[in-house]
Amino acid sequence: MTSRERVANDAMGPQCDCAFPEVSIVVIGRNEGERLVCCLESVHESDYPAERLELIYVDTDSTDDSCAVAEKLGAKVIRIQPERPCAAAARNAGLHVASHELIQFLDGDTMLNGSWLRKAVAALDDPSVVGVFGRVEEVDPKATIYNFWAHHDWYVPPGAAEFCGGSVLFRASVLRKADGFDESLIAGEEPDLCYRIRRDQDKAILSLDIPMALHNINMTRFRQYWRRCTRMGYAYTELARRYPGARLWGRVRWRDPGHVLIGMVALSLSLGLWSLWPAVIWGTLLALAVVRNGLRLRNRVGTFRSALLYSSHHYLAKLPITAGQCTYWARVTLRKNPQPLIEYR
């Protein structure tokens, strides 16, 4: 079954008789090609009443025919050319022109699950809940090891969430009260927004245990993986510095560099003492940590072998994440201009 057929098949699930509030669908993208076509078509294939949907595509200076394709598929097209391109600027542009109180954000490389909107709007009946998101899965997690890792990275436990990703259903009034997404961030704008909403408005963002979207990361090279993790390290270090009291980012700030530092010390001792023992001890401890983490993840990932493979990503990623953290601190120390967008495609 193809990815499009999977999305369409999901739309054939149980129907409900509830009222359908109007929803603005804001898709953002840049040079997404065929992925944008799949994304916009998935919105049209949704089982939500078409007359209750507003489809908006925000394009960040694409050099392909994305805008023409979006117009052909019925989207209202907004073109932006920010001095510092970022997802936050595109989402804010969509927020600015959206007509409805509910906004479903999507990235141009995703496909909306057919039954998602019906279920998601019902979860927003609770006035204390201002945003909801569901399960995101990769279109083809077996295509490359990087796709496999990304597929499992999307998982968020059901319930109240500390942050969301780029695909999420929000109340527009809450976003506007929070002044939208922070365009000074090259990444991590969604966690930043969620943190401010929870802190300043005492509202909840929920993770629902239902399918929301398919994602097509299409990552085939180690360099892409490295840059994606580097951007993550840069972004979360910036957030940790901005919100020193935030527990999650405080841990991230020191954990990954600590692991890398221990490895560097072990290898340096092996070279300095002309002995393999420090490196062997470090390697053994690292292997045990990977196995322990794999045992913890095996029920979620599926098999112990797959869990080990995914666990190895947790430790390999510490190198580029630390590189991103070092890049951030170097720019702060040297008072350089803001970091340009770190693209991994």
Contacts in CASP RR format, 6 or more apart in sequence:
PFRMAT RR
TARGET T0000
AUTHOR 0000-0000-0000
METHOD contacts of the structure
MODEL  1
MTSRERVANDAMGPQCDCAFPEVSIVVIGRNEGERLVCCLESVHESDYPA
ERLELIYVDTDSTDDSCAVAEKLGAKVIRIQPERPCAAAARNAGLHVASH
ELIQFLDGDTMLNGSWLRKAVAALDDPSVVGVFGRVEEVDPKATIYNFWA
HHDWYVPPGAAEFCGGSVLFRASVLRKADGFDESLIAGEEPDLCYRIRRD
QDKAILSLDIPMALHNINMTRFRQYWRRCTRMGYAYTELARRYPGARLWG
RVRWRDPGHVLIGMVALSLSLGLWSLWPAVIWGTLLALAVVRNGLRLRNR
VGTFRSALLYSSHHYLAKLPITAGQCTYWARVTLRKNPQPLIEYR
1 9 0 8 1.000
3 38 0 8 1.000
3 111 0 8 1.000
3 139 0 8 1.000
3 140 0 8 1.000
3 214 0 8 1.000
3 216 0 8 1.000
4 38 0 8 1.000
4 41 0 8 1.000
4 42 0 8 1.000
4 111 0 8 1.000
6 214 0 8 1.000
7 42 0 8 1.000
7 45 0 8 1.000
7 111 0 8 1.000
7 112 0 8 1.000
7 113 0 8 1.000
7 114 0 8 1.000
7 214 0 8 1.000
8 45 0 8 1.000
8 114 0 8 1.000
10 113 0 8 1.000
10 114 0 8 1.000
10 115 0 8 1.000
10 211 0 8 1.000
11 45 0 8 1.000
11 46 0 8 1.000
11 47 0 8 1.000
11 113 0 8 1.000
11 114 0 8 1.000
11 115 0 8 1.000
12 47 0 8 1.000
13 47 0 8 1.000
13 115 0 8 1.000
14 115 0 8 1.000
15 47 0 8 1.000
15 118 0 8 1.000
16 118 0 8 1.000
16 122 0 8 1.000
18 118 0 8 1.000
18 121 0 8 1.000
18 122 0 8 1.000
20 48 0 8 1.000
20 49 0 8 1.000
20 52 0 8 1.000
20 118 0 8 1.000
20 121 0 8 1.000
21 52 0 8 1.000
21 100 0 8 1.000
21 101 0 8 1.000
21 102 0 8 1.000
21 121 0 8 1.000
22 52 0 8 1.000
22 53 0 8 1.000
22 54 0 8 1.000
22 99 0 8 1.000
22 100 0 8 1.000
22 101 0 8 1.000
22 102 0 8 1.000
23 48 0 8 1.000
23 52 0 8 1.000
23 53 0 8 1.000
23 54 0 8 1.000
23 100 0 8 1.000
23 102 0 8 1.000
23 103 0 8 1.000
23 104 0 8 1.000
23 117 0 8 1.000
23 121 0 8 1.000
23 169 0 8 1.000
24 53 0 8 1.000
24 54 0 8 1.000
24 56 0 8 1.000
24 94 0 8 1.000
24 98 0 8 1.000
24 99 0 8 1.000
24 100 0 8 1.000
24 102 0 8 1.000
24 103 0 8 1.000
24 104 0 8 1.000
24 172 0 8 1.000
25 43 0 8 1.000
25 53 0 8 1.000
25 54 0 8 1.000
25 55 0 8 1.000
25 56 0 8 1.000
25 103 0 8 1.000
25 104 0 8 1.000
25 106 0 8 1.000
25 112 0 8 1.000
26 56 0 8 1.000
26 58 0 8 1.000
26 91 0 8 1.000
26 94 0 8 1.000
26 95 0 8 1.000
26 98 0 8 1.000
26 103 0 8 1.000
26 104 0 8 1.000
26 105 0 8 1.000
26 106 0 8 1.000
27 36 0 8 1.000
27 39 0 8 1.000
27 40 0 8 1.000
27 43 0 8 1.000
27 55 0 8 1.000
27 56 0 8 1.000
27 57 0 8 1.000
27 58 0 8 1.000
27 70 0 8 1.000
27 75 0 8 1.000
27 106 0 8 1.000
27 107 0 8 1.000
27 108 0 8 1.000
28 57 0 8 1.000
28 58 0 8 1.000
28 59 0 8 1.000
28 60 0 8 1.000
28 87 0 8 1.000
28 90 0 8 1.000
28 91 0 8 1.000
28 94 0 8 1.000
28 105 0 8 1.000
28 106 0 8 1.000
28 107 0 8 1.000
28 108 0 8 1.000
29 36 0 8 1.000
29 57 0 8 1.000
29 58 0 8 1.000
29 59 0 8 1.000
29 60 0 8 1.000
29 62 0 8 1.000
29 66 0 8 1.000
29 90 0 8 1.000
29 107 0 8 1.000
29 108 0 8 1.000
29 109 0 8 1.000
30 59 0 8 1.000
30 60 0 8 1.000
30 61 0 8 1.000
30 62 0 8 1.000
30 66 0 8 1.000
30 85 0 8 1.000
31 62 0 8 1.000
31 63 0 8 1.000
31 64 0 8 1.000
31 66 0 8 1.000
32 39 0 8 1.000
32 62 0 8 1.000
32 66 0 8 1.000
32 108 0 8 1.000
32 109 0 8 1.000
33 64 0 8 1.000
33 65 0 8 1.000
33 66 0 8 1.000
33 69 0 8 1.000
35 108 0 8 1.000
35 109 0 8 1.000
35 216 0 8 1.000
35 218 0 8 1.000
36 57 0 8 1.000
36 66 0 8 1.000
36 69 0 8 1.000
36 70 0 8 1.000
36 108 0 8 1.000
36 109 0 8 1.000
37 69 0 8 1.000
37 73 0 8 1.000
38 111 0 8 1.000
38 216 0 8 1.000
39 106 0 8 1.000
39 107 0 8 1.000
39 108 0 8 1.000
39 109 0 8 1.000
39 110 0 8 1.000
39 111 0 8 1.000
39 112 0 8 1.000
40 55 0 8 1.000
40 57 0 8 1.000
40 69 0 8 1.000
40 70 0 8 1.000
40 73 0 8 1.000
40 74 0 8 1.000
40 75 0 8 1.000
41 73 0 8 1.000
41 111 0 8 1.000
42 111 0 8 1.000
42 112 0 8 1.000
42 113 0 8 1.000
42 114 0 8 1.000
42 214 0 8 1.000
43 53 0 8 1.000
43 55 0 8 1.000
43 106 0 8 1.000
43 112 0 8 1.000
44 50 0 8 1.000
44 73 0 8 1.000
45 114 0 8 1.000
46 53 0 8 1.000
46 112 0 8 1.000
46 114 0 8 1.000
46 115 0 8 1.000
46 116 0 8 1.000
46 117 0 8 1.000
47 114 0 8 1.000
47 115 0 8 1.000
47 117 0 8 1.000
47 118 0 8 1.000
48 114 0 8 1.000
48 117 0 8 1.000
48 118 0 8 1.000
54 76 0 8 1.000
54 98 0 8 1.000
54 99 0 8 1.000
54 100 0 8 1.000
55 73 0 8 1.000
55 74 0 8 1.000
55 75 0 8 1.000
55 76 0 8 1.000
56 75 0 8 1.000
56 76 0 8 1.000
56 78 0 8 1.000
56 94 0 8 1.000
56 97 0 8 1.000
56 98 0 8 1.000
57 66 0 8 1.000
57 67 0 8 1.000
57 70 0 8 1.000
57 75 0 8 1.000
57 76 0 8 1.000
57 77 0 8 1.000
57 78 0 8 1.000
58 78 0 8 1.000
58 80 0 8 1.000
58 90 0 8 1.000
58 91 0 8 1.000
58 93 0 8 1.000
58 94 0 8 1.000
59 66 0 8 1.000
59 67 0 8 1.000
59 70 0 8 1.000
59 77 0 8 1.000
59 78 0 8 1.000
59 79 0 8 1.000
59 80 0 8 1.000
59 90 0 8 1.000
60 80 0 8 1.000
60 81 0 8 1.000
60 82 0 8 1.000
60 85 0 8 1.000
60 89 0 8 1.000
60 90 0 8 1.000
61 79 0 8 1.000
61 80 0 8 1.000
61 81 0 8 1.000
61 85 0 8 1.000
67 77 0 8 1.000
67 79 0 8 1.000
70 77 0 8 1.000
71 77 0 8 1.000
76 97 0 8 1.000
78 93 0 8 1.000
78 94 0 8 1.000
78 97 0 8 1.000
80 89 0 8 1.000
80 90 0 8 1.000
80 93 0 8 1.000
82 89 0 8 1.000
82 183 0 8 1.000
84 183 0 8 1.000
84 186 0 8 1.000
84 338 0 8 1.000
84 340 0 8 1.000
84 341 0 8 1.000
85 341 0 8 1.000
86 183 0 8 1.000
86 185 0 8 1.000
86 186 0 8 1.000
86 187 0 8 1.000
86 189 0 8 1.000
86 341 0 8 1.000
87 107 0 8 1.000
87 166 0 8 1.000
87 181 0 8 1.000
87 187 0 8 1.000
87 189 0 8 1.000
88 181 0 8 1.000
88 182 0 8 1.000
88 183 0 8 1.000
88 185 0 8 1.000
88 189 0 8 1.000
89 181 0 8 1.000
89 183 0 8 1.000
91 105 0 8 1.000
91 166 0 8 1.000
91 180 0 8 1.000
91 181 0 8 1.000
91 189 0 8 1.000
92 180 0 8 1.000
92 181 0 8 1.000
92 183 0 8 1.000
94 103 0 8 1.000
95 103 0 8 1.000
95 172 0 8 1.000
95 175 0 8 1.000
95 176 0 8 1.000
95 180 0 8 1.000
95 181 0 8 1.000
98 172 0 8 1.000
100 172 0 8 1.000
101 171 0 8 1.000
101 172 0 8 1.000
101 173 0 8 1.000
102 121 0 8 1.000
102 124 0 8 1.000
102 169 0 8 1.000
102 170 0 8 1.000
102 171 0 8 1.000
102 172 0 8 1.000
103 169 0 8 1.000
103 170 0 8 1.000
103 171 0 8 1.000
103 172 0 8 1.000
103 175 0 8 1.000
104 112 0 8 1.000
104 117 0 8 1.000
104 120 0 8 1.000
104 167 0 8 1.000
104 168 0 8 1.000
104 169 0 8 1.000
105 166 0 8 1.000
105 167 0 8 1.000
105 168 0 8 1.000
105 169 0 8 1.000
105 170 0 8 1.000
106 112 0 8 1.000
106 166 0 8 1.000
106 167 0 8 1.000
106 213 0 8 1.000
107 166 0 8 1.000
107 167 0 8 1.000
107 215 0 8 1.000
109 215 0 8 1.000
109 216 0 8 1.000
109 217 0 8 1.000
109 218 0 8 1.000
110 136 0 8 1.000
110 167 0 8 1.000
110 213 0 8 1.000
110 214 0 8 1.000
110 215 0 8 1.000
110 216 0 8 1.000
111 139 0 8 1.000
111 213 0 8 1.000
111 214 0 8 1.000
111 216 0 8 1.000
112 212 0 8 1.000
112 213 0 8 1.000
113 210 0 8 1.000
113 211 0 8 1.000
113 212 0 8 1.000
113 213 0 8 1.000
113 214 0 8 1.000
115 210 0 8 1.000
115 211 0 8 1.000
116 134 0 8 1.000
116 210 0 8 1.000
116 211 0 8 1.000
116 212 0 8 1.000
116 213 0 8 1.000
117 169 0 8 1.000
119 208 0 8 1.000
119 210 0 8 1.000
120 132 0 8 1.000
120 134 0 8 1.000
120 169 0 8 1.000
120 208 0 8 1.000
120 212 0 8 1.000
121 169 0 8 1.000
123 129 0 8 1.000
123 132 0 8 1.000
123 206 0 8 1.000
123 208 0 8 1.000
124 130 0 8 1.000
124 131 0 8 1.000
124 132 0 8 1.000
124 169 0 8 1.000
124 171 0 8 1.000
128 203 0 8 1.000
128 204 0 8 1.000
129 203 0 8 1.000
129 204 0 8 1.000
129 205 0 8 1.000
129 206 0 8 1.000
130 170 0 8 1.000
130 171 0 8 1.000
130 174 0 8 1.000
130 197 0 8 1.000
130 201 0 8 1.000
130 203 0 8 1.000
130 204 0 8 1.000
130 205 0 8 1.000
131 164 0 8 1.000
131 168 0 8 1.000
131 169 0 8 1.000
131 170 0 8 1.000
131 171 0 8 1.000
131 174 0 8 1.000
131 203 0 8 1.000
131 204 0 8 1.000
131 205 0 8 1.000
131 206 0 8 1.000
132 168 0 8 1.000
132 169 0 8 1.000
132 205 0 8 1.000
132 206 0 8 1.000
132 207 0 8 1.000
132 208 0 8 1.000
133 156 0 8 1.000
133 161 0 8 1.000
133 164 0 8 1.000
133 165 0 8 1.000
133 167 0 8 1.000
133 168 0 8 1.000
133 169 0 8 1.000
133 205 0 8 1.000
133 206 0 8 1.000
133 207 0 8 1.000
133 208 0 8 1.000
133 212 0 8 1.000
134 156 0 8 1.000
134 207 0 8 1.000
134 208 0 8 1.000
134 209 0 8 1.000
134 210 0 8 1.000
134 211 0 8 1.000
134 212 0 8 1.000
134 213 0 8 1.000
135 154 0 8 1.000
135 155 0 8 1.000
135 208 0 8 1.000
135 209 0 8 1.000
135 210 0 8 1.000
135 211 0 8 1.000
135 212 0 8 1.000
136 154 0 8 1.000
136 167 0 8 1.000
136 212 0 8 1.000
136 213 0 8 1.000
136 214 0 8 1.000
136 215 0 8 1.000
137 151 0 8 1.000
137 154 0 8 1.000
137 211 0 8 1.000
137 213 0 8 1.000
137 214 0 8 1.000
137 215 0 8 1.000
138 147 0 8 1.000
138 148 0 8 1.000
138 150 0 8 1.000
138 151 0 8 1.000
138 154 0 8 1.000
138 214 0 8 1.000
138 215 0 8 1.000
138 216 0 8 1.000
138 217 0 8 1.000
139 214 0 8 1.000
139 215 0 8 1.000
139 216 0 8 1.000
140 147 0 8 1.000
140 216 0 8 1.000
141 147 0 8 1.000
141 148 0 8 1.000
141 150 0 8 1.000
141 151 0 8 1.000
141 152 0 8 1.000
142 148 0 8 1.000
143 218 0 8 1.000
143 220 0 8 1.000
144 219 0 8 1.000
144 220 0 8 1.000
145 309 0 8 1.000
146 217 0 8 1.000
146 219 0 8 1.000
146 220 0 8 1.000
146 222 0 8 1.000
146 224 0 8 1.000
146 225 0 8 1.000
147 217 0 8 1.000
147 218 0 8 1.000
147 219 0 8 1.000
148 306 0 8 1.000
148 309 0 8 1.000
148 310 0 8 1.000
149 225 0 8 1.000
149 310 0 8 1.000
149 313 0 8 1.000
150 215 0 8 1.000
150 217 0 8 1.000
150 219 0 8 1.000
152 297 0 8 1.000
152 300 0 8 1.000
152 301 0 8 1.000
152 310 0 8 1.000
154 215 0 8 1.000
155 300 0 8 1.000
156 164 0 8 1.000
156 207 0 8 1.000
157 207 0 8 1.000
158 207 0 8 1.000
158 208 0 8 1.000
158 209 0 8 1.000
159 206 0 8 1.000
159 207 0 8 1.000
159 208 0 8 1.000
160 204 0 8 1.000
160 205 0 8 1.000
160 206 0 8 1.000
160 207 0 8 1.000
161 194 0 8 1.000
161 205 0 8 1.000
161 206 0 8 1.000
161 207 0 8 1.000
162 191 0 8 1.000
162 194 0 8 1.000
162 195 0 8 1.000
162 198 0 8 1.000
162 248 0 8 1.000
163 190 0 8 1.000
163 191 0 8 1.000
163 194 0 8 1.000
163 195 0 8 1.000
163 205 0 8 1.000
164 190 0 8 1.000
164 191 0 8 1.000
164 194 0 8 1.000
164 205 0 8 1.000
164 207 0 8 1.000
165 190 0 8 1.000
165 191 0 8 1.000
166 190 0 8 1.000
167 212 0 8 1.000
167 213 0 8 1.000
167 215 0 8 1.000
168 190 0 8 1.000
168 205 0 8 1.000
174 197 0 8 1.000
174 201 0 8 1.000
174 203 0 8 1.000
175 181 0 8 1.000
175 193 0 8 1.000
177 201 0 8 1.000
178 193 0 8 1.000
178 196 0 8 1.000
178 197 0 8 1.000
178 200 0 8 1.000
178 201 0 8 1.000
180 193 0 8 1.000
181 189 0 8 1.000
181 190 0 8 1.000
181 192 0 8 1.000
181 193 0 8 1.000
182 189 0 8 1.000
182 192 0 8 1.000
182 193 0 8 1.000
183 189 0 8 1.000
184 338 0 8 1.000
185 192 0 8 1.000
185 235 0 8 1.000
185 238 0 8 1.000
185 239 0 8 1.000
186 231 0 8 1.000
186 234 0 8 1.000
186 235 0 8 1.000
186 338 0 8 1.000
186 339 0 8 1.000
186 340 0 8 1.000
186 341 0 8 1.000
186 342 0 8 1.000
187 231 0 8 1.000
187 232 0 8 1.000
187 234 0 8 1.000
187 235 0 8 1.000
187 342 0 8 1.000
188 235 0 8 1.000
188 236 0 8 1.000
188 239 0 8 1.000
191 236 0 8 1.000
191 239 0 8 1.000
192 239 0 8 1.000
192 242 0 8 1.000
194 205 0 8 1.000
195 239 0 8 1.000
195 243 0 8 1.000
195 246 0 8 1.000
197 203 0 8 1.000
197 205 0 8 1.000
198 204 0 8 1.000
198 205 0 8 1.000
218 345 0 8 1.000
219 225 0 8 1.000
219 228 0 8 1.000
219 344 0 8 1.000
224 344 0 8 1.000
224 345 0 8 1.000
225 320 0 8 1.000
225 344 0 8 1.000
226 320 0 8 1.000
226 323 0 8 1.000
227 320 0 8 1.000
227 342 0 8 1.000
227 343 0 8 1.000
227 344 0 8 1.000
228 320 0 8 1.000
228 344 0 8 1.000
229 317 0 8 1.000
229 319 0 8 1.000
229 320 0 8 1.000
229 321 0 8 1.000
230 320 0 8 1.000
230 321 0 8 1.000
230 323 0 8 1.000
230 324 0 8 1.000
230 327 0 8 1.000
230 342 0 8 1.000
231 324 0 8 1.000
231 342 0 8 1.000
231 344 0 8 1.000
232 317 0 8 1.000
232 321 0 8 1.000
232 324 0 8 1.000
233 252 0 8 1.000
233 256 0 8 1.000
233 320 0 8 1.000
233 321 0 8 1.000
233 322 0 8 1.000
233 323 0 8 1.000
233 324 0 8 1.000
233 325 0 8 1.000
233 328 0 8 1.000
234 324 0 8 1.000
234 325 0 8 1.000
234 327 0 8 1.000
234 328 0 8 1.000
234 339 0 8 1.000
234 342 0 8 1.000
236 249 0 8 1.000
236 252 0 8 1.000
236 253 0 8 1.000
236 321 0 8 1.000
237 252 0 8 1.000
237 253 0 8 1.000
237 324 0 8 1.000
237 325 0 8 1.000
237 328 0 8 1.000
237 329 0 8 1.000
238 328 0 8 1.000
239 246 0 8 1.000
239 249 0 8 1.000
240 246 0 8 1.000
240 249 0 8 1.000
240 250 0 8 1.000
240 252 0 8 1.000
240 253 0 8 1.000
241 253 0 8 1.000
241 332 0 8 1.000
243 249 0 8 1.000
244 250 0 8 1.000
253 325 0 8 1.000
256 317 0 8 1.000
256 318 0 8 1.000
256 321 0 8 1.000
256 322 0 8 1.000
256 325 0 8 1.000
257 322 0 8 1.000
257 325 0 8 1.000
257 326 0 8 1.000
259 315 0 8 1.000
259 318 0 8 1.000
260 318 0 8 1.000
260 319 0 8 1.000
260 322 0 8 1.000
262 282 0 8 1.000
263 282 0 8 1.000
265 278 0 8 1.000
266 278 0 8 1.000
266 279 0 8 1.000
266 281 0 8 1.000
266 282 0 8 1.000
266 283 0 8 1.000
267 278 0 8 1.000
267 279 0 8 1.000
267 282 0 8 1.000
269 275 0 8 1.000
269 278 0 8 1.000
269 279 0 8 1.000
270 276 0 8 1.000
270 277 0 8 1.000
270 278 0 8 1.000
270 279 0 8 1.000
286 315 0 8 1.000
289 315 0 8 1.000
290 308 0 8 1.000
290 311 0 8 1.000
290 312 0 8 1.000
290 314 0 8 1.000
290 315 0 8 1.000
291 308 0 8 1.000
291 311 0 8 1.000
293 307 0 8 1.000
293 311 0 8 1.000
293 314 0 8 1.000
293 315 0 8 1.000
294 301 0 8 1.000
294 304 0 8 1.000
294 307 0 8 1.000
294 308 0 8 1.000
294 310 0 8 1.000
294 311 0 8 1.000
295 304 0 8 1.000
295 307 0 8 1.000
297 307 0 8 1.000
297 310 0 8 1.000
297 311 0 8 1.000
298 304 0 8 1.000
298 306 0 8 1.000
298 307 0 8 1.000
300 307 0 8 1.000
301 307 0 8 1.000
301 310 0 8 1.000
327 339 0 8 1.000
328 339 0 8 1.000
330 336 0 8 1.000
331 338 0 8 1.000
331 339 0 8 1.000
END
